[in-house]
Each structure stands twice: as structure tokens, then as C-alpha cells.
């Protein structure tokens, strides 16, 4: 110490202090504060004992210096700082104080602070830094929020509520999640009726944000006024914030009874600690942790979906029962009798439709619809006998085909605004190439039923027949008709059975020039296969003589 006094200067080491605190969540925070090292001038040394001295600095501050391997510091009144000089060498323990003082050279790295003039100020600084850190981590009450009257377990949740109100009030908006409902019910074996409804995400503009306002039997965390992107205004939007305890069903029921749209913010799903900035961004923009407890539009939509599904299930059950009864009725009848009734109903339907389209007095849309329904009922009965299956005409396609055949049979437009059968045949001839396969059938039916023709019309028909024969001889498939519909057509028009067989693609393909080929092209026999078929079915060959004339 004499050397220090003789030299007049002392290099004081840096002071570092660590301060810790525990946040509302139970997480521990820590921070370090420090005072910079400095070189000071020693004005006086007062030796207290062999290993203790008090240094008085020029500015009046005093330092107690201990020369020790380990020491218990005892400060005297008025001494605000204490340095210890640690000597770890075992030989030093054998030196007398005088010898130690002779050998002593004060090295800054040997010095450490036991107390310091700025301890209180540094601790206050550290406490301030920790408080700011915890407030930013939403783990300490912000200024202006008093938690003293609340149980400790409610402190953090109260802080989140307080900040949420502050944030939403300042931001003036919140993004709300979509609402999606799906109702599904079983209507029979393998039959489910499902209906869905969705209201997309929307951003609400918020005004008059209040915290914990009592509304009847509930006290929502936040109550405000809101307007969505479509301009819909809610005079009251409730926001519930949950942290650890979810909202139970009883509370949800009370919120629904209150009648205001209520949005839940479940912070337990946010994945851990948040900064205040992250909390703000999440509250305003994110929707993953939000869900609607109740929304008037969504609730009304859900009730409507339930009504629709219930009605559809009931219709399906009635339809199923009707189909069951219809099947039993159909299977109890001969298919030919059902076919007769079906063709009569189809004729009535087409005629009533013609009258309605022509604007005839007394023609009623209800009459047309009733005729259509009866036609479809009989078609369904035929379906139970194996007609209208996947390989033949559909019920809709049958209307077009039957209107042409009925017009040719009765030599007048039925389902067509034509007066004569020839006009209908002429309209059929105008069909595009991809629809011309059935023309030989219609030509043969017209000849079979002997539609009225004048000389000019006879010449037209002769030209058409020549065109068909030429096409067949050229090996084209334009007029090669598929026979998949013949079973139904023969049932409805028994007198056309031979005509139908003679005008299938399999039969017409015998006009192809290369009879030696044994090819099944697009489902139609040609070549040797056709020859064998003609040998096996000699009765069908004469039916084609009309194409040679």
C-alpha cells in the first residue's frame, strides 16, 4: 500500500453486476450492467490492520483494500467501496504483512470489487432493463396496470387482456377467420346427403373498444363496435381471450344467448413466448388461433343447412320407397305392355309440347310437365326390365329418336314443327356427318310406313339412297349404325324388328368392296365375318334391296 501511496495512482478494475427477475409466466430473465475501469489518484492511505487499508482518493471517495486469499468483507460507516486483492500463491501465506507489502505490486487483474459507490444506481439501471425486457415479452404488467388486488394466477392473463384492448384500440382492426359449416346425414345404404356453407375470412374495422363490460350474465374480455369488408355493421362484437383455461360449454352457451357475434382468441395455440410486437401483429393479422364462438350469419346458415339436409334426406327416402314400389309394379307387368304405355305417354308429351311451343289456346305448361313426369315414370319401369342401360339410349336421348320415328310413323311432325313426314325426313338428312349413322334406319322406317311423297320428293329420296350406297361401297363408316338401341326400339315398334336388323352397321357393311377382309371395325362386321353372318341370317338380306334401287 506504501507503493500505491508513493506512486500516487491506482488502476480500478471494471465492475460487472448480474441482476435476475422472474416474469408472470415463471420464466427467469437476467441482465448485466457494468461500470468502466478507471485510473484514480490516491490522496491518502490509512492502514486498518496488517492486511487492510483505506485509500482516500482525490475526489474524497474512499476504498477499503483487503489483502486476502478469501475474505469476509466488513465495511465501516462511510466506506462505500471495497476492493479485495486475491493472492492464490500458497507461498504468500508464509509471508509476514511487512514482507507482503514489500513484495506487493497492485495488478488490476488481481483486484475485484466487493462493493461499489454505484451499486445502487447500477442495480436500479438493471432493474429498469429487466422490466423493459419483461414488458416487451408480455411477461410483466405494463405501466398503468395495477395487479395488486388480483390473485397471482390471473396476473398474466390480465396483462394479455389489457394489452389486447390497447393494441386493438390502437390498430382499429382485426382479421377474423372464415366460418365453414358442413352437414351430412345418411339417407340410406351408401347414400349420404351433404351440404356445405362458407363465409370467407374478413377484416373488421373496430371502434369504441372497451375492456370487460358486463352484458347480462356475461362479461366478455373485450367489447367493441365492428364493420366488416362488405359493410355489415355489428353494434357489438365480443372478443374472448383465453390463455390457459379454455372457454367451457356453459360460458359459450351464455355468450350465444347474449346474441352478439363472439370471437375467441386462444393464445395457448400461439406456440410459446411472444414479444409485444409479435403479439400485436398476431392479434391484428393472424387467424390460426382464432375461432368464432357464435356468429349470427353463420348460425343462420347452419340452421338452413340442417333444414336443407333434413328435407333432402326425406325426399331421398320417399324417392327410394317410390322406386321400390315402382320396381315391384314394373316387374309384375310385361315389358311390352309398359312399352306400349311408354310410347303413348311419349306421344302425348311431344304433342302437348308442340301445342305449348306454338302458343295454342288452352296449352298449359302444367299439362306438359305432367306428361313428361308420366313418360319418365314409365321409362323408369322399363329400366327395371333392363332397358336404358349403359350400352343403349339414355332416357333423354330416347326423346329425340322417338320423336323422329313417331313423326315418320304418323306422317306428321310429332315433336317437330313440320306438317309432313317427308319434312321430318329431310331435316334428318341435314344432320352433320358425326350424327348420320342412324339415317339408314330412318330411311327404311319411312319406306316401311309409306310416308306420302310427291314426284320431287321421290327423286330426293332416291338420291339420298344412292349417296348411302356409294358411301358404303367406298368402305366409309358414315352410315354404319350400331345395334345397341334395337332391343328398345323393337319393343316400342314391333313391326320395325326386321328393318332394324337390316340397317345395323353389321348388315350394311356387306356392301363394302373388299368382302375377303375379316375385320370387326368399330363394332361392325366386314369381310368373311360378314359373309358368315349373312349365311346364318338369310332372312335379313332381302330387307336391303331398297338400297339397290
CORNOR-V715919 format. One record per residue. N is the residue number from 1. RES is the residue in one letter. PHI is phi in whole degrees, -180 to 180 (999 if undefined). Layout:
# CORNOR-V715919
N & RES & PHI
N & RES & PHI
This chain:
# CORNOR-V715919
1 & X & 999
2 & X & -61
3 & X & -62
4 & X & -62
5 & X & -66
6 & X & -67
7 & X & -71
8 & X & 88
9 & X & -129
10 & X & -138
11 & X & -90
12 & X & -82
13 & X & -75
14 & X & -67
15 & X & -106
16 & X & -127
17 & X & -130
18 & X & -105
19 & X & -126
20 & X & -122
21 & X & -153
22 & X & -112
23 & X & -80
24 & X & -63
25 & X & -80
26 & X & 94
27 & X & -75
28 & X & -93
29 & X & -112
30 & X & -142
31 & X & -150
32 & X & -116
33 & X & -127
34 & X & -150
35 & X & -113
36 & X & -68
37 & X & -64
38 & X & -151
39 & X & -99
40 & X & -123
41 & X & -95
42 & X & -92
43 & X & -92
44 & X & -161
45 & X & -127
46 & X & -120
47 & X & -73
48 & X & -88
49 & X & -156
50 & X & -64
51 & X & -122
52 & X & -134
53 & X & -148
54 & X & -116
55 & X & -101
56 & X & -102
57 & X & -89
58 & X & -59
59 & X & -85
60 & X & 95
61 & X & -72
62 & X & -124
63 & X & -123
64 & X & -92
65 & X & -112
66 & X & -116
67 & X & -102
68 & X & -156
69 & X & -82
70 & X & -147
71 & X & -143
72 & X & -106
73 & X & -82
74 & X & -124
75 & X & -92
76 & X & -100
77 & X & -56
78 & X & 90
79 & X & -91
80 & X & -101
81 & X & -140
82 & X & -143
83 & X & -109
84 & X & -115
85 & X & -109
86 & X & -87
87 & X & -119
88 & X & -92
89 & X & -69
90 & X & -61
91 & X & -64
92 & X & -63
93 & X & -68
94 & X & -90
95 & X & -77
96 & X & -77
97 & X & -55
98 & X & -63
99 & X & -65
100 & X & -62
101 & X & -65
102 & X & -63
103 & X & -82
104 & X & -71
105 & X & -126
106 & X & -74
107 & X & -107
108 & X & -57
109 & X & -71
110 & X & -85
111 & X & -93
112 & X & -146
113 & X & -83
114 & X & -97
115 & X & -151
116 & X & -148
117 & X & -60
118 & X & -101
119 & X & -55
120 & X & -65
121 & X & -66
122 & X & -67
123 & X & -65
124 & X & -62
125 & X & -61
126 & X & -63
127 & X & -60
128 & X & -64
129 & X & -65
130 & X & -63
131 & X & -63
132 & X & -64
133 & X & -64
134 & X & -72
135 & X & -64
136 & X & -66
137 & X & -87
138 & X & 52
139 & X & -129
140 & X & -152
141 & X & -66
142 & X & -71
143 & X & -56
144 & X & 95
145 & X & -110
146 & X & -101
147 & X & -106
148 & X & -63
149 & X & -90
150 & X & -107
151 & X & -61
152 & X & -60
153 & X & -69
154 & X & -100
155 & X & -62
156 & X & -64
157 & X & -62
158 & X & -65
159 & X & -61
160 & X & -63
161 & X & -60
162 & X & -61
163 & X & -67
164 & X & -61
165 & X & -61
166 & X & -62
167 & X & -68
168 & X & -67
169 & X & -64
170 & X & -75
171 & X & -72
172 & X & 73
173 & X & -161
174 & X & -153
175 & X & -88
176 & X & -109
177 & X & -73
178 & X & -69
179 & X & -116
180 & X & -132
181 & X & -121
182 & X & -138
183 & X & -117
184 & X & -137
185 & X & -138
186 & X & -81
187 & X & -110
188 & X & 157
189 & X & -57
190 & X & 73
191 & X & -121
192 & X & -117
193 & X & -107
194 & X & -129
195 & X & -135
196 & X & -129
197 & X & -148
198 & X & -144
199 & X & -112
200 & X & -68
201 & X & -56
202 & X & -149
203 & X & -104
204 & X & -98
205 & X & -90
206 & X & -108
207 & X & -140
208 & X & 53
209 & X & -77
210 & X & -130
211 & X & -106
212 & X & 51
213 & X & -94
214 & X & -75
215 & X & -125
216 & X & 63
217 & X & -96
218 & X & -128
219 & X & -129
220 & X & -62
221 & X & -62
222 & X & -136
223 & X & -129
224 & X & -154
225 & X & -95
226 & X & -146
227 & X & -134
228 & X & -90
229 & X & -67
230 & X & -89
231 & X & 90
232 & X & -72
233 & X & -111
234 & X & -112
235 & X & -67
236 & X & -151
237 & X & -118
238 & X & -101
239 & X & -126
240 & X & -108
241 & X & -114
242 & X & -115
243 & X & -116
244 & X & -118
245 & X & -103
246 & X & -67
247 & X & -74
248 & X & -78
249 & X & -65
250 & X & -64
251 & X & -67
252 & X & -60
253 & X & -63
254 & X & -66
255 & X & -65
256 & X & -66
257 & X & -63
258 & X & -62
259 & X & 98
260 & X & -94
261 & X & -58
262 & X & -130
263 & X & -111
264 & X & -101
265 & X & -111
266 & X & -94
267 & X & -73
268 & X & -69
269 & X & -99
270 & X & -90
271 & X & 85
272 & X & 114
273 & X & -71
274 & X & -134
275 & X & -87
276 & X & -63
277 & X & -65
278 & X & -66
279 & X & -62
280 & X & -63
281 & X & -62
282 & X & -66
283 & X & -59
284 & X & -81
285 & X & -108
286 & X & -76
287 & X & -126
288 & X & -64
289 & X & -106
290 & X & -111
291 & X & -153
292 & X & -84
293 & X & -78
294 & X & -159
295 & X & -145
296 & X & -60
297 & X & -68
298 & X & -65
299 & X & -66
300 & X & -63
301 & X & -64
302 & X & -63
303 & X & -63
304 & X & -67
305 & X & -62
306 & X & -62
307 & X & -65
308 & X & -62
309 & X & -65
310 & X & -60
311 & X & -66
312 & X & -68
313 & X & -61
314 & X & -64
315 & X & -62
316 & X & -65
317 & X & -65
318 & X & -64
319 & X & -63
320 & X & -64
321 & X & -67
322 & X & -62
323 & X & -64
324 & X & -63
325 & X & -66
326 & X & -65
327 & X & -62
328 & X & -61
329 & X & -64
330 & X & -65
331 & X & -71
332 & X & -83
333 & X & -108
334 & X & -75
335 & X & -60
336 & X & -66
337 & X & -68
338 & X & -63
339 & X & -61
340 & X & -62
341 & X & -67
342 & X & -64
343 & X & -67
344 & X & -66
345 & X & -65
346 & X & -63
347 & X & -61
348 & X & -63
349 & X & -61
350 & X & -65
351 & X & -67
352 & X & -63
353 & X & -66
354 & X & -61
355 & X & -63
356 & X & -65
357 & X & -64
358 & X & -81
359 & X & 73
360 & X & -66
361 & X & -61
362 & X & 88
363 & X & -75
364 & X & -119
365 & X & -64
366 & X & -63
367 & X & -65
368 & X & -63
369 & X & -65
370 & X & -63
371 & X & -67
372 & X & -64
373 & X & -62
374 & X & -65
375 & X & -63
376 & X & -68
377 & X & -62
378 & X & -69
379 & X & -63
380 & X & -64
381 & X & -64
382 & X & -64
383 & X & -60
384 & X & -70
385 & X & -97
386 & X & 95
387 & X & -92
388 & X & 59
389 & X & -84
390 & X & -67
391 & X & -99
392 & X & -119
393 & X & -63
394 & X & -82
395 & X & -65
396 & X & -72
397 & X & -65
398 & X & -61
399 & X & -60
400 & X & -67
401 & X & -66
402 & X & -69
403 & X & -64
404 & X & -71
405 & X & -66
406 & X & -64
407 & X & -63
408 & X & -70
409 & X & -65
410 & X & -98
411 & X & 56
412 & X & -159
413 & X & -70
414 & X & -124
415 & X & 87
416 & X & -131
417 & X & -91
418 & X & -124
419 & X & -88
420 & X & -122
421 & X & -66
422 & X & -64
423 & X & -61
424 & X & -67
425 & X & -62
426 & X & -64
427 & X & -67
428 & X & -66
429 & X & -62
430 & X & -81
431 & X & -60
432 & X & -68
433 & X & -55
434 & X & -70
435 & X & -113
436 & X & -96
437 & X & -60
438 & X & -87
439 & X & -59
440 & X & -57
441 & X & -65
442 & X & -66
443 & X & -64
444 & X & -67
445 & X & -64
446 & X & -62
447 & X & -69
448 & X & -64
449 & X & -90
450 & X & 54
451 & X & -66
452 & X & -72
453 & X & -136
454 & X & -88
455 & X & -61
456 & X & -65
457 & X & -70
458 & X & -60
459 & X & -63
460 & X & -62
461 & X & -64
462 & X & -62
463 & X & -65
464 & X & -63
465 & X & -63
466 & X & -63
467 & X & -63
468 & X & -65
469 & X & -63
470 & X & -60
471 & X & -63
472 & X & -66
473 & X & -66
474 & X & -79
475 & X & 80
476 & X & -80
477 & X & -110
478 & X & -56
479 & X & -112
480 & X & -91
481 & X & -92
482 & X & -82
483 & X & -95
484 & X & -63
485 & X & -95
486 & X & -68
487 & X & -63
488 & X & -70
489 & X & -66
490 & X & -69
491 & X & -66
492 & X & -80
493 & X & -129
494 & X & -57
495 & X & -71
496 & X & -96
497 & X & -56
498 & X & -69
499 & X & -62
500 & X & -63
501 & X & -64
502 & X & -78
503 & X & -109
504 & X & -72
505 & X & -59
506 & X & -64
507 & X & -80
508 & X & -66
509 & X & -66
510 & X & -68
511 & X & -80
512 & X & -64
513 & X & -68
514 & X & -103
515 & X & -79
516 & X & -81
517 & X & -72
518 & X & -113
519 & X & -129
520 & X & -104
521 & X & -102
522 & X & 54
523 & X & 86
524 & X & -116
525 & X & -70
526 & X & -143
527 & X & 61
528 & X & -62
529 & X & -62
530 & X & -67
531 & X & -60
532 & X & -63
533 & X & -65
534 & X & -65
535 & X & -65
536 & X & -77
537 & X & -130
538 & X & -66
539 & X & -69
540 & X & -85
541 & X & -61
542 & X & -62
543 & X & -64
544 & X & -99
545 & X & -64
546 & X & -64
547 & X & -77
548 & X & -85
549 & X & -88
